[in-house]
Amino acid sequence: MRAEIVSVGDELLKGQRINTNAAFISTALAGIGVSVGRVVACADLEDEMVSVFSEALHRADIVLVTGGLGPTRDDRTKKAVQQLLGRGTELNPEAYQNLADRIKKHGLTMSSSLREQAMVIEGSEVIQNTRGSAAGMIISCGEQFHQHSLVLMPGVPDEMKAMMERTIVPYFAALSDTAIRHTPIKTVGIGESRLAEMIVDIEDCLPKGTTLAYLPHVAGVSLMISTTGRDQEAVDRDNRSVVEAIAKRVETFVYATREITLEEIIGAMLSAQGLTIAVAESCTGGLLASRLTDVPGASSYFLQGFVVYSNQAKQSNLGVPAETIESFGAVSEEVARAMATGCLETSGADFAIATTGIAGPSGGSPEKPVGMVCLGLAKRKSADVISRTLFMHGDREQNKFRFCEAALRELWQCLRAES
């Protein structure tokens, strides 16, 4: 089966909102062997929607539409579908009860505009909205559109995701005869071109039905190994063989072969070894602590963080000697080591990691350019303090994220070596 996605909303065309819905839907459909051939953003105009829906339904088995189901005047998706299919609407009792319950909970009264959200296209399979008020629909569009399906969902991401996960994915998974396996390979500390060079022979000999995609992101690159076929056992076997070959080839850079973040991996390693961590941040401004504490259960291993942006803060909070800053500058390995040591002593943690750098766009010099970061990593059971200087290229936000990723990479490598 092939699908197309139509995202309705003037705000998408004006650049006021990023279309994250389409990315989520594409990923969810890929998991059941349904490929997405086209993603279209459409204005809140009935005639435009009718044209876009018609063209998509002639091409694709499934057309998934988000947006335009709300109670305001610019929500015209249902009217466009009525015009396209020549069908009326009917009140869905379950959707109406859901709507009535939500209205009562919020102390409101039922209005004609709110009631409209429980009206569905005649002959549709109703998708109940567990996160909002507007009902969704799966509509078989008849012979004129080759019995292809039109799926209507709200544009609110939370509501759309719940409908996809609870109803739409299971519904179309039962109709798909394609077996599929997607396996990510998460890497850190290696660029796309070098990674490609290291696995070129593996990529040249992929099993039939298997593809390899490079997924660059602001801090590096991941891979996605996808295998499709008719036999699930064979699909799983071919997919696993490629993943294992690549993971072995680039072992020192691979931190996971599943959907998980680097900070989650680090958290699991710290927990398994009964170790604790504290951080001292200058250039990353608390981002490192934020990422580490994004992981549920982080309180078992994360003790505290210091955001010491000024030289005075480095001295008074972490005991960094003034002469060290004066001699080497705030952005230096010497200061990074002193920050990490002070953080370790103050917090009582097993590990302390420090960041100091120049995120930009100003503040750089020929000797210390924008994008330079110095890292320090102190360990309680060792007198040695690891330090490293790296150079990144990007805007301020990108550099801060890359500095943070580099710090996490140092910690991950240290934990892996010690385990």
N, C-alpha and C positions, 0 to 999 in steps of 0.2 A: 504493500500500500504506500501511496505517496500522499503527502499533505502539503498544504499551503497555509500560511498564517496571515491574517489581516488584522492589524492593530488600528482601531478607530480612535481618532482624537486629533483635533487641531493642534493641541499642545505638543504632540509628537512632531508635527510638521514644522512648527515654529521653533523647535529646539528647546522648549520650556521643560520637557521631561524626556529622560532616556528610556528607550523601549526595553526594559529588562524582562517584560513578560514573554517576548518572543524567544529570548535565550532560554528561559526556563522551559517553555513548551517544547522547543526543539530538543533539548536534552532529555526531557521526559519521554518524548515520542521515540527518540533514538533507542532508548532502553527496551522498547518492545518491537524493534525492527521496522518502524515507520520512518521513512526519510522525508525531510522537509525540502521541497524544491524551490520555494520562494517565500519571502517575507515582505509584506507590503504595509505601508502606513497610509491611512485613508482619512480624508477630511470628514467632518460631521455634516455631510450633505447627502440627502437621500438618493438623488440621481447618481452621484458618484459612487455611493456604496452599492447600489444595484448593479452598476457596471462592473465594479471590482469583484463583487461576489459571483456574478454570472461568469466572468472570464475564469476565475479560480475554480469554480465548480465544474467547468468543462474540462479542465486539465487534471485536477487532483481528486483522489478518492475521498479525502477529508479536508474540509476548509474550516479552520478554527479562527473564530472572531473574538477579540476582546474589546470591551468598551461599548458605550452607548446604550446601556440597559438601565441607567439611573432614572430618577424622577424629574429631571430638569428638561428644558426645551431643546437643549443641544443633544439630548440622548435620543437618537432617531434610528438605532439599529433595527429594532423590531418592525418599525414602519417600513424600512427599506426591504426587509425580508418578506413582509406581507405583500408589498408591491411586486417583488421578484417572483414569488411563488403563487400569488393570487389566493392567499389563505387569510382567514380571519384570526382572531385571538379568543381565548377562553380563560376563565378563571381557574387556576389550579388550587384545590382546597388545601393541600398540604403546604404549598408555598404561601397561601394567604394566612394560614394559622401561624406559620413561622414569622411572617411579617407582623401579625397582630401581637404576638408574644413580644417581639422586639420593641414595638411601639409602646406597649404597656410598660415594659421594663424601663423605658426612658421617659415615661410620663407624658407621652404625646397622644394625639388623637388621630384616627384614621382619616386621611384625606383622599380625594380622587387621584391625585398625583402619586401618593404612596401606594394606593391600591393597585395602580397600574403595574407595579413591580411584581405582582403575583399573577399578572396576565401573561399567558404563554401562547406561542404559535400553535394553531390547531394541528393535531397529529404528531406533536413533538414528544420526545421522552424528556421529562423534566429532571433537571439536576438541582437538587435542593441546596440552598446556600446556607452553610453552617457558620459562616463568618460575617454575613451581611443580610441584605434584604431582597436584592434582585435575584430571581430564579434564573438558572441557566437552562439550556436546551440542546438536545441532539435531534436534528431534523433530517429525515430521509427526504431528498429533494425530488423524487419521482423520475419518470422516464426522460423528461426533458433534460435532466442533468445526470443521466445514466445511473440513477439510484445512489448518487454520491451523497455524502453526509455533510451537513452544515452544523457546526457546533458554536453556540453562543455562550459567552461568559462575560462577567463583569470585568472592567479594566483594573479594579483595585487588586494589586498583586496578591494580598493575603487571601482574598475571596477566590481569585482565579486558581491559585496553587492548591487550595483545599478541594476545589472541584476536579482539578486534574488528577490529584492523588487518590481521591476517594471514589470517583466515578468514571472519568473519561479514560484514563490509562487502563484500568481493568476492562472497560467496555471494549476498547479496540484491541487490547491484547488478546482477547478471546477470538477475535476475527483474523488475527495475523498468523500466517503460516511460516514466518521467518524466525529462525533461532539466531540470537545475537548475543555477543559478549563484548563489553567495553571494559578495558583495564587501564587505569592511569599509571604512569611511571613518574613519580615526583622527584625532581632533581634539585640540587642546590650547589652553587659554586661553579657552574659551567655554562658557557654560552651556547647559543643555538648552532653556530657553524662548527665549533669544536665537537659538540655532541654528535652532529651529523657525520663528521669525519670518522669518529670512533665506531659508528655502527653502520657504516655504508654497506658493508657486505651482508649484514643481516637484513637491512632494508631491501637490498637487491634480490633477496631470496624468500620473500614473504609467502606463506601458504596462500592458496587460492581463497579468495573471500576475505583476506585480511588486509587492512590498511593501517598506516602509521601516520599520525598527525602530530606536527610540532605546535605546541601551544605556548608561545612566548608571553611573558607577563612582565610587569615592572621590575621584578626582582630576579628574573631568570627565565627558565623554560621547563615545561613539563611535556610529556609525551602521552598520547592516547592511542592504545592499540585496540582496534575494532575488528571483530570477525563476525561474518554473517554466513548462514547456510541453512540447510533443511534439518540437519541432525545436530541436536544440542550437544551431545557427547563429543562429536567430532569438532564442533565449533569451540567448545571449552578447551579441548586438547590442543588445537592449533593456536589458539590465543595464548594459552599458558606457555607453550613452547617458545613463542616469540618474546613474551615478557621475561621469562627466565633467562633467555640468551642475552637480552639487552641489560638486564639487571646485573648479570655476572660481568659483562664487558665493562660497564661503567659503575661498578659497585661503590667506589669511594664517593660518588656524587648522588647516589640514590638513597633517599630517606624513607620512601614508602612506595608500595604498589597498590594503593587504595586511596579513596578520597579522604584525606586527612591533612591537616596543616602541620607545618614544621613545629609550631608552638605546642600542638597537641602531642606530637611525637616526643618532644623534649619533656613535657609534663609527665608523660607515661614513664620515661626513662628515670626522671627524678623520683617519682613515686616508687617505682620498682626497686630503686637502690636506697630509698629512705633518705634522700638528700634534699637540701634546701638551697634556694637561690635568692639573691638580692641584687638590685641594679642601681647604677649611678649614671645619670644621663645629663648630657649637656645638649648637644646638637639634635638629639632625637626627641627632646622635650616631653618625655613621658610615654612615647609611643611603644617603647620596648616593654615597659611595665604593663601597658594596656594590652598588648598582644599576649603576653604571658598569662595575664589574668582573664583573658577572654575564654580560657579553657575552664569548663566546669570542674570544680574540685581543686582549683589552683591554690586554695588556702592551705592545703596540706604540704606544699613545698615552696610557695612564694612568701617570703617574709616581709620585705618592704622595698620601696624604691625612693631614690633621691633625684629630684630634678634640680641640678645645680648649674644654672645658666651663666651666672656671673662668676668672675674670679673670686670675689669675696665669698660667695656661697660655697665654692669648692674648698676654700680654706676653712671656713667656720663650720661647715657640716661634715666634711670628710677629712680635714686635717692636711689638705694638700699644701706643702710648703710654699710660701710666697716666692722664695728664691728659685724654686723649680719652675714656676710659671714665668718669672722674669727671665730666667736663663734660656728656657726652651720654647716658651709661648704656650698659651692655653691649649692649642691644637698641636699636640705632640705625644709621642709614645710615653715619654717620661711622665707627663701629667695623667695620661690614661692609666698608667700603672699605679700612680699614687692615688687616683680616684678609686680604682678597684680595690687596692689595699685598705684604704680608709673605709670603704663600704663594707668590706669583709669584717673588719674589726668592730665597726659600729653595730652591724646587724647580727653578727654571730652566725651567719649563714655558712654553708659548706662551699658555695661558689658565689663570686661577685663579678659582675661584668660591667664595664664602663665604656661610654661613648663620648668622644669629643671631636668635633669636626666643623666644616664650613658648608652649610646647606645651600647658601646663596640666596638671591642672585648676586648680592654684593658681599664684601668682606674677604675676598680672595686676594692673593698676590702671586707673582711668578714662582716663588718658593713654596707657597701653600695655596694652591688654586681652589676655587669653588669645586666641591665634590670630594675634597679630601676628608678622610675620617681616620681617627686613631682609636683603636680598641684596646682595652685592657681586661684580662681575665685572671682573677686570683682564686686559688684553691686553698682551702683550710689545711689539708693534709700535706701540702707541699709549700716550700718556701718560694718556689719559682712563680713568677707572675708573667703570663704570656702577654705579649703586645704585638700589634700589627698595624700597619698603615696601608690603606686602600684608597683608590681613586675612582669615583663614580661620575657619571655624566647624565644630567637631567635637570629638571627644574627643582625648586625647593621641596615641593611635596614628594616628588619621585626620589630625590636624594635622601630625604628623611626615611622613607620606606626602605630604600636600599641599604642605608646605614644600619637600620634595625635588622634587616635580613642577614647582613654580614655578621652582626653580633650574635644572632641566633645560630648561625652556621658555626661560628667558633665554639659556642657552647655545645652544640650537637656533636661536633667532632671530638671535643674533649670528653664528653660523656660516653661516646661510643668507644673511644680508646681505653677508658677506664673500666668499662664493662667487659 
